[in-house]
C-alpha cells in the first residue's frame, strides 16, 4: 500500500490521503493519520479510488482514525455518537471517504461504516462538505 498525503482548502483545511493498493493492514495508514493529527490536522478525506480490496484490518484503521479525529470534541462523545448513529442522524464531520470501488463500498456498507461516514464520489464536493466547527 502506498499513501500520498496532500492538503486542500475548502472552508477548512483538509488532509487528503490518497491510498493505492490493498488496504489490508492498519499500518502505515494509522501511523500517518496519527502524525497528521499531532501536527494539527482536524479533517481527513480518504481517497479510496485506487483501493481494490479492504480487509478487517483496513476497517480497523479507518475506525481508529474516526475515533482519533473525534477525540476532544464534546459533541462527538461516545454516548452522543452512538445515539446519533442509532438514530441515523450522525455522520463524522472530520473523516470522509472518496470514490470507493464497488467491492470496497460493499465491504464498508456490510460493516456499517456508511452509517457514520459520508461517502463521496466527487472530489470538489467532498472537500466542500467539511465545515468549520460550531462555536
Helices and strands as residue ranges (DSSP letters): E 2-9, E 13-20, H 29-38, E 44-50, H 56-70, G 74-76, H 78-87, E 95-98, H 102-110, G 113-115, E 118-120, H 123-128
